[in-house]
Amino acid sequence: MSGKPFTPSAIDEHIGQRMQLRRVMMGLSQKDLAKICGVTFQQIQKYECAGNRISASRLFELSAALETPVSFFFAGLPGHIEREPRNGRLFKGSRVRDQEENDPLAKNESLQLINLYWKLPTDSQRETVMKMLKALNGQE
């Protein structure tokens, strides 16, 4: 080991954010996901905040646990990311994809709404909810 402290890259942070997004979409707590994966919930916390880098094999396991393809974790990454001229490493603290402050999909409340909507047992119930939302927004 080099003795250097781990510094997460923008990609590490992006993957952690996508992991958290998918976990919340599924209605799982960090503890729930940890139990499925056979790790501690603290390890899930570290993955999500990019405190620890996720290995390829662990990412594959997480994709199975979160019922999503591995490519989900990379969605939203640009084809080209600027690198530091000195050592070729990704800029520390750079953002892979800027989200607007008011992006509704970045809010947990939106994810909960989507999750609850798709848990409704029938198309008829989902249609009723959609009509209600449209009426409340004046889009009847």
ChimeraX attribute file (.defattr): number of C-alpha atoms within 10 A of each C-alpha:
attribute: neighborCount
match mode: 1-to-1
recipient: residues
	/A:1	3
	/A:2	5
	/A:3	5
	/A:4	6
	/A:5	6
	/A:6	11
	/A:7	13
	/A:8	17
	/A:9	18
	/A:10	20
	/A:11	22
	/A:12	21
	/A:13	22
	/A:14	22
	/A:15	23
	/A:16	23
	/A:17	18
	/A:18	17
	/A:19	22
	/A:20	21
	/A:21	19
	/A:22	18
	/A:23	20
	/A:24	18
	/A:25	18
	/A:26	16
	/A:27	15
	/A:28	14
	/A:29	14
	/A:30	18
	/A:31	16
	/A:32	15
	/A:33	19
	/A:34	19
	/A:35	12
	/A:36	13
	/A:37	17
	/A:38	9
	/A:39	12
	/A:40	14
	/A:41	17
	/A:42	12
	/A:43	16
	/A:44	25
	/A:45	17
	/A:46	14
	/A:47	20
	/A:48	24
	/A:49	19
	/A:50	22
	/A:51	17
	/A:52	18
	/A:53	21
	/A:54	19
	/A:55	9
	/A:56	10
	/A:57	9
	/A:58	12
	/A:59	17
	/A:60	16
	/A:61	15
	/A:62	23
	/A:63	18
	/A:64	14
	/A:65	14
	/A:66	20
	/A:67	12
	/A:68	13
	/A:69	13
	/A:70	16
	/A:71	9
	/A:72	13
	/A:73	23
	/A:74	14
	/A:75	12
	/A:76	12
	/A:77	15
	/A:78	9
	/A:79	5
	/A:80	7
	/A:81	13
	/A:82	11
	/A:83	13
	/A:84	10
	/A:85	9
	/A:86	6
	/A:87	7
	/A:88	9
	/A:89	11
	/A:90	17
	/A:91	17
	/A:92	13
	/A:93	11
	/A:94	15
	/A:95	15
	/A:96	20
	/A:97	13
	/A:98	8
	/A:99	11
	/A:100	8
	/A:101	8
	/A:102	8
	/A:103	9
	/A:104	12
	/A:105	12
	/A:106	14
	/A:107	12
	/A:108	13
	/A:109	12
	/A:110	14
	/A:111	19
	/A:112	14
	/A:113	12
	/A:114	14
	/A:115	15
	/A:116	14
	/A:117	15
	/A:118	12
	/A:119	10
	/A:120	12
	/A:121	9
	/A:122	9
	/A:123	10
	/A:124	10
	/A:125	13
	/A:126	16
	/A:127	12
	/A:128	11
	/A:129	14
	/A:130	13
	/A:131	14
	/A:132	14
	/A:133	13
	/A:134	12
	/A:135	11
	/A:136	10
	/A:137	9
	/A:138	8
	/A:139	9
	/A:140	9
